[in-house]
Amino acid sequence: MIGMTKIEAIIEPSKLQPAIDALVEFGFEGLTVENVRTTAESSNDASVTYRGAPGASFVFLKQKIEMVVRDDEAEDAVRIISQAARTGHMKDGIIFVSAVAEVIRIRNGQCNEAAL
């Protein structure tokens, strides 16, 4: 059995379509996309204030891409998302990579790699 990896990328909304286009062009399909909100605390930057409070927490609207790929495809997926989503500015986003123990397609019962 080939191992599987879950990729979760939280990126800027303006970079969603370029990331999807690059993934699809490479051959990745079966992406899940959702609107998410993230928080960030700027306590390390005393020059940032919100309503008079230094180091306030902020909520940012982001896009989340989730996908499960074979282990040997994970590095390519991360590279593609990183390149497509990078602006070089703070708040570009983050990518989580984790192992997947099992995948089951509900419609036909296919398991693991066959379900991808």
Backbone as a chain_set.jsonl record, in Angstrom:
{"seq": "MIGMTKIEAIIEPSKLQPAIDALVEFGFEGLTVENVRTTAESSNDASVTYRGAPGASFVFLKQKIEMVVRDDEAEDAVRIISQAARTGHMKDGIIFVSAVAEVIRIRNGQCNEAAL", "coords": {"N": [[0.837, -1.173, 0.0], [0.543, 2.192, -0.845], [1.591, 5.115, 0.851], [-0.294, 7.948, 2.117], [-0.819, 11.485, 2.056], [-2.017, 14.378, 3.672], [-2.645, 17.632, 2.633], [-2.988, 20.835, 3.801], [-3.649, 24.052, 3.086], [-3.588, 27.385, 3.969], [-4.357, 30.345, 2.624], [-3.957, 33.615, 1.068], [-6.897, 35.206, -0.18], [-6.72, 36.338, -2.779], [-4.857, 34.747, -3.986], [-5.933, 32.297, -4.376], [-7.158, 31.31, -6.849], [-4.887, 31.333, -8.671], [-3.362, 29.338, -7.345], [-5.04, 27.067, -7.453], [-5.263, 26.788, -10.25], [-2.573, 26.196, -10.905], [-2.204, 23.774, -9.525], [-4.111, 22.091, -10.778], [-3.174, 22.181, -13.398], [-0.817, 20.764, -13.082], [-1.854, 18.311, -12.596], [-3.275, 17.599, -10.346], [-6.284, 16.796, -8.759], [-9.548, 16.849, -7.21], [-9.738, 18.703, -5.081], [-10.537, 20.418, -2.057], [-12.091, 23.389, -1.156], [-12.44, 26.14, 1.002], [-13.881, 29.004, 2.664], [-12.21, 30.646, 5.243], [-11.498, 31.997, 8.503], [-8.84, 33.544, 10.083], [-6.82, 34.179, 12.963], [-4.512, 36.579, 14.173], [-1.946, 37.665, 16.228], [-0.474, 40.651, 17.066], [1.429, 41.228, 19.008], [4.169, 41.419, 19.164], [4.811, 43.666, 17.854], [4.81, 46.697, 18.79], [4.049, 49.007, 17.534], [1.695, 48.603, 16.231], [-1.645, 49.266, 16.591], [-5.02, 48.895, 17.659], [-7.984, 50.438, 17.959], [-6.838, 51.892, 19.999], [-5.481, 49.985, 21.509], [-2.427, 48.503, 22.002], [-0.824, 45.894, 20.154], [-3.074, 44.365, 19.412], [-5.413, 41.66, 18.651], [-6.226, 40.378, 15.447], [-8.635, 39.55, 12.921], [-8.533, 37.717, 9.98], [-9.636, 37.22, 6.66], [-9.333, 34.299, 4.841], [-8.457, 31.725, 2.44], [-8.89, 28.225, 2.288], [-7.27, 25.392, 1.161], [-7.681, 21.983, 0.799], [-6.33, 18.777, 0.376], [-5.75, 15.34, -0.461], [-3.057, 13.345, -1.19], [-0.884, 10.961, -2.846], [2.014, 9.864, -1.053], [4.38, 10.253, -2.536], [3.721, 12.398, -4.104], [3.388, 14.577, -2.522], [5.444, 16.477, -1.97], [5.613, 17.861, -4.418], [3.035, 19.011, -4.5], [3.091, 20.75, -2.278], [5.181, 22.461, -3.046], [4.099, 23.624, -5.383], [1.812, 24.98, -4.389], [3.074, 26.729, -2.58], [4.659, 28.321, -4.311], [2.682, 29.463, -5.963], [1.136, 30.9, -4.145], [2.767, 32.682, -2.842], [3.634, 35.946, -1.901], [5.539, 37.313, -0.659], [5.026, 38.91, 1.433], [3.993, 39.553, 4.853], [1.573, 37.405, 6.3], [1.097, 35.711, 4.166], [0.365, 33.071, 4.41], [-0.002, 29.59, 5.42], [1.091, 26.19, 5.357], [0.012, 22.984, 6.136], [1.145, 19.712, 6.614], [0.321, 16.379, 6.77], [0.218, 12.914, 7.768], [-1.951, 10.421, 6.391], [-4.047, 7.934, 7.494], [-6.067, 6.31, 6.392], [-8.31, 6.171, 3.603], [-11.601, 6.251, 2.474], [-13.89, 5.851, -0.055], [-17.136, 6.86, -0.098], [-19.241, 6.362, -1.936], [-18.618, 3.966, -3.452], [-17.095, 2.321, -1.845], [-14.363, 2.104, -2.304], [-10.953, 1.987, -1.285], [-8.223, 3.758, 0.196], [-5.468, 4.367, -1.938], [-6.893, 3.803, -4.3], [-9.214, 5.204, -3.858], [-8.48, 7.791, -4.141]], "CA": [[0.0, 0.0, 0.0], [1.263, 3.457, -0.913], [1.17, 6.054, 1.881], [-1.033, 9.123, 1.67], [-0.511, 12.7, 2.78], [-3.004, 15.444, 3.582], [-2.095, 18.972, 2.529], [-3.936, 21.896, 4.13], [-3.0, 25.337, 2.844], [-4.405, 28.555, 4.256], [-3.689, 31.345, 1.793], [-4.66, 34.85, 0.753], [-7.966, 35.006, -1.171], [-6.294, 36.716, -4.132], [-3.949, 33.721, -4.502], [-6.632, 31.019, -4.49], [-7.285, 30.843, -8.231], [-3.582, 30.922, -9.2], [-2.94, 28.069, -6.731], [-5.867, 26.0, -8.028], [-4.858, 26.621, -11.656], [-1.272, 25.524, -10.945], [-2.393, 22.387, -9.092], [-4.838, 21.364, -11.825], [-2.261, 22.062, -14.546], [0.141, 19.712, -12.749], [-2.569, 17.04, -12.6], [-3.971, 17.353, -9.092], [-7.729, 16.998, -8.786], [-10.159, 16.489, -5.94], [-9.414, 19.692, -4.056], [-11.619, 21.019, -1.28], [-11.776, 24.794, -0.894], [-13.43, 26.78, 1.858], [-13.565, 30.296, 3.268], [-11.875, 30.528, 6.659], [-11.033, 33.198, 9.193], [-7.71, 33.252, 10.944], [-6.46, 35.266, 13.859], [-3.084, 36.814, 14.337], [-1.683, 38.613, 17.297], [0.683, 41.469, 16.713], [2.007, 41.703, 20.273], [5.601, 41.673, 18.994], [4.969, 44.934, 17.154], [4.112, 47.688, 19.617], [3.572, 50.114, 16.716], [0.369, 48.267, 15.728], [-2.707, 49.45, 17.578], [-6.395, 48.808, 17.174], [-8.834, 51.126, 18.937], [-6.011, 52.341, 21.105], [-4.83, 48.885, 22.228], [-1.262, 47.971, 21.29], [-0.726, 44.442, 20.037], [-4.407, 43.771, 19.367], [-5.601, 40.512, 17.763], [-6.975, 40.708, 14.248], [-9.214, 38.435, 12.185], [-8.277, 37.856, 8.553], [-10.327, 36.291, 5.775], [-8.39, 33.506, 4.047], [-8.993, 30.581, 1.729], [-8.221, 26.991, 2.69], [-7.259, 24.297, 0.192], [-7.363, 20.683, 1.387], [-6.201, 17.707, -0.611], [-5.014, 14.151, -0.047], [-2.27, 12.861, -2.323], [0.084, 9.916, -2.516], [3.209, 10.412, -0.414], [5.373, 10.676, -3.526], [3.238, 13.624, -4.754], [3.225, 15.627, -1.511], [6.453, 17.528, -2.149], [5.198, 18.664, -5.572], [1.855, 19.789, -4.131], [3.527, 21.829, -1.388], [5.965, 23.398, -3.857], [3.188, 24.34, -6.285], [1.018, 25.925, -3.594], [3.984, 27.755, -2.06], [5.034, 29.241, -5.386], [1.51, 30.188, -6.458], [0.546, 31.739, -3.102], [3.761, 33.561, -2.22], [3.761, 37.354, -2.3], [6.688, 37.858, 0.042], [4.548, 39.753, 2.519], [3.44, 38.871, 6.016], [0.21, 36.881, 6.14], [0.968, 34.907, 2.945], [-0.358, 31.859, 4.754], [0.713, 28.473, 6.039], [0.742, 24.876, 4.817], [0.153, 21.871, 7.063], [1.324, 18.432, 5.941], [0.15, 15.31, 7.754], [-0.009, 11.561, 7.248], [-3.338, 9.945, 6.378], [-4.057, 6.496, 7.756], [-6.992, 5.571, 5.536], [-9.293, 6.913, 2.823], [-12.681, 5.388, 1.998], [-14.878, 6.538, -0.884], [-18.457, 6.438, 0.374], [-20.08, 5.886, -3.042], [-18.372, 2.599, -3.913], [-16.294, 1.572, -0.897], [-12.947, 2.037, -2.642], [-10.124, 2.368, -0.152], [-6.863, 4.255, 0.084], [-5.057, 4.966, -3.211], [-7.98, 3.659, -5.284], [-10.212, 6.226, -3.56], [-7.983, 9.107, -4.522]], "C": [[0.888, 1.245, 0.0], [0.713, 4.383, 0.155], [0.492, 7.271, 1.283], [-0.746, 10.289, 2.599], [-1.632, 13.711, 2.579], [-2.282, 16.783, 3.597], [-3.218, 19.948, 2.851], [-3.186, 23.22, 3.98], [-3.987, 26.458, 3.121], [-3.691, 29.739, 3.617], [-4.56, 32.589, 1.614], [-5.725, 34.592, -0.316], [-7.543, 35.326, -2.6], [-5.389, 35.673, -4.774], [-4.633, 32.361, -4.685], [-6.665, 30.511, -5.923], [-5.937, 30.504, -8.866], [-3.099, 29.587, -8.628], [-3.722, 26.905, -7.319], [-5.443, 25.728, -9.467], [-3.544, 25.858, -11.759], [-1.389, 24.062, -10.533], [-3.066, 21.553, -10.17], [-3.949, 21.161, -13.051], [-1.241, 20.949, -14.325], [-0.513, 18.331, -12.739], [-3.275, 16.698, -11.305], [-5.451, 17.679, -9.261], [-8.269, 16.668, -7.402], [-9.781, 17.422, -4.807], [-10.679, 20.11, -3.323], [-11.185, 22.431, -0.935], [-12.856, 25.366, 0.007], [-12.929, 28.138, 2.328], [-13.28, 30.062, 4.739], [-11.485, 31.898, 7.198], [-9.895, 32.777, 10.108], [-7.475, 34.436, 11.867], [-4.961, 35.371, 13.926], [-2.926, 37.856, 15.425], [-0.415, 39.361, 16.963], [1.385, 42.013, 17.943], [3.499, 41.977, 20.167], [5.864, 43.007, 18.324], [4.155, 45.989, 17.888], [3.58, 48.847, 18.788], [2.185, 49.847, 16.137], [-0.646, 48.444, 16.845], [-4.056, 49.326, 16.902], [-7.282, 49.372, 18.266], [-8.057, 51.459, 20.208], [-5.278, 51.26, 21.864], [-3.635, 48.374, 21.436], [-1.284, 46.45, 21.252], [-2.067, 43.755, 20.017], [-4.43, 42.552, 18.452], [-6.488, 40.936, 16.605], [-7.52, 39.437, 13.625], [-9.032, 38.717, 10.702], [-9.086, 36.826, 7.785], [-9.287, 35.61, 4.896], [-9.154, 32.438, 3.282], [-8.195, 29.353, 2.149], [-8.383, 25.958, 1.579], [-6.883, 23.038, 0.958], [-7.294, 19.658, 0.273], [-5.439, 16.546, -0.004], [-4.354, 13.584, -1.297], [-1.425, 11.681, -1.877], [1.322, 10.573, -1.926], [4.222, 10.947, -1.425], [4.942, 11.925, -4.291], [3.209, 14.816, -3.803], [4.205, 16.783, -1.703], [6.089, 18.439, -3.319], [4.012, 19.554, -5.221], [2.242, 20.977, -3.249], [4.3, 22.887, -2.172], [5.064, 24.253, -4.74], [2.37, 25.379, -5.523], [1.9, 27.061, -3.087], [4.332, 28.786, -3.12], [3.849, 30.088, -5.844], [0.971, 31.183, -5.44], [1.507, 32.776, -2.524], [3.72, 34.964, -2.803], [5.012, 37.965, -1.693], [6.305, 38.757, 1.195], [4.087, 38.903, 3.699], [2.027, 38.44, 5.685], [0.014, 36.143, 4.811], [0.216, 33.615, 3.214], [0.539, 30.803, 5.361], [0.227, 27.18, 5.4], [1.006, 23.833, 5.89], [0.233, 20.588, 6.249], [1.218, 17.341, 7.001], [-0.119, 13.976, 7.073], [-1.49, 11.209, 7.352], [-3.31, 8.433, 6.523], [-4.928, 5.735, 6.77], [-7.929, 6.537, 4.823], [-10.336, 5.914, 2.337], [-13.655, 6.235, 1.195], [-16.251, 5.985, -0.526], [-19.268, 5.792, -0.744], [-19.878, 4.417, -3.374], [-17.484, 1.764, -2.983], [-14.828, 1.437, -1.238], [-12.137, 2.58, -1.479], [-8.763, 2.865, -0.602], [-6.553, 4.803, -1.29], [-6.146, 4.878, -4.279], [-9.056, 4.717, -5.092], [-9.776, 7.615, -3.944], [-8.293, 9.375, -5.971]], "O": [[1.859, 1.331, 0.752], [-0.5, 4.441, 0.355], [0.673, 7.591, 0.108], [-0.466, 10.102, 3.782], [-2.135, 13.885, 1.469], [-1.429, 17.041, 4.446], [-4.284, 19.892, 2.238], [-2.201, 23.465, 4.677], [-5.089, 26.477, 2.573], [-2.578, 30.096, 4.003], [-5.74, 32.6, 1.966], [-5.481, 33.838, -1.258], [-7.968, 34.648, -3.535], [-5.175, 35.708, -5.986], [-3.996, 31.392, -5.097], [-6.238, 29.386, -6.185], [-5.834, 29.482, -9.544], [-2.494, 28.791, -9.346], [-3.142, 25.87, -7.648], [-5.28, 24.573, -9.86], [-3.407, 24.972, -12.603], [-0.743, 23.199, -11.127], [-2.64, 20.431, -10.446], [-3.969, 20.097, -13.668], [-0.846, 20.269, -15.272], [0.166, 17.311, -12.856], [-3.824, 15.604, -11.177], [-5.815, 18.706, -9.833], [-7.516, 16.251, -6.523], [-9.531, 16.973, -3.689], [-11.762, 20.15, -3.907], [-10.062, 22.655, -0.482], [-14.044, 25.111, -0.194], [-11.726, 28.393, 2.384], [-14.03, 29.355, 5.412], [-11.184, 32.824, 6.445], [-9.986, 31.774, 10.815], [-7.889, 35.558, 11.575], [-4.236, 34.39, 13.759], [-3.698, 38.812, 15.51], [0.601, 38.758, 16.617], [1.883, 43.139, 17.926], [4.048, 42.699, 21.0], [7.013, 43.439, 18.231], [2.961, 46.153, 17.639], [2.741, 49.607, 19.273], [1.556, 50.762, 15.606], [-0.521, 47.844, 17.913], [-4.204, 49.62, 15.716], [-7.325, 48.839, 19.374], [-8.556, 51.324, 21.325], [-4.518, 51.57, 22.782], [-3.797, 47.869, 20.325], [-1.712, 45.802, 22.207], [-2.197, 42.655, 20.555], [-3.576, 42.415, 17.577], [-7.392, 41.756, 16.769], [-6.935, 38.365, 13.781], [-9.333, 39.811, 10.224], [-9.205, 35.68, 8.219], [-8.458, 36.277, 4.278], [-10.36, 32.274, 3.464], [-6.982, 29.425, 2.341], [-9.492, 25.689, 1.119], [-5.889, 23.021, 1.684], [-8.101, 19.674, -0.656], [-4.586, 16.737, 0.863], [-5.003, 13.371, -2.321], [-1.268, 11.43, -0.682], [1.642, 11.713, -2.262], [4.849, 11.98, -1.19], [5.736, 12.465, -5.062], [3.023, 15.95, -4.243], [3.816, 17.947, -1.606], [6.239, 19.658, -3.224], [3.984, 20.724, -5.6], [1.762, 22.09, -3.463], [4.087, 24.084, -1.974], [5.248, 25.467, -4.832], [2.249, 26.523, -5.961], [1.512, 28.227, -3.158], [4.304, 29.988, -2.857], [3.993, 31.286, -6.086], [0.406, 32.208, -5.822], [1.08, 33.662, -1.784], [3.762, 35.155, -4.019], [5.492, 39.003, -2.149], [7.176, 39.311, 1.866], [3.829, 37.707, 3.566], [1.362, 39.069, 4.862], [-1.123, 35.967, 4.372], [-0.495, 33.116, 2.341], [1.672, 31.07, 5.761], [-0.917, 27.09, 4.955], [2.084, 23.796, 6.483], [-0.529, 20.402, 5.301], [1.931, 17.367, 8.004], [-0.619, 13.922, 5.949], [-2.185, 11.638, 8.273], [-2.631, 7.738, 5.767], [-4.573, 4.633, 6.353], [-8.295, 7.582, 5.362], [-9.984, 4.844, 1.84], [-14.188, 7.223, 1.7], [-16.494, 4.784, -0.64], [-19.919, 4.772, -0.519], [-20.852, 3.688, -3.561], [-17.158, 0.621, -3.303], [-14.102, 0.728, -0.541], [-12.56, 3.501, -0.781], [-8.23, 2.45, -1.632], [-7.307, 5.642, -1.785], [-6.295, 5.8, -5.08], [-9.737, 5.091, -6.046], [-10.601, 8.521, -4.063], [-7.954, 10.439, -6.489]]}, "num_chains": 1, "name": "protein.A"}
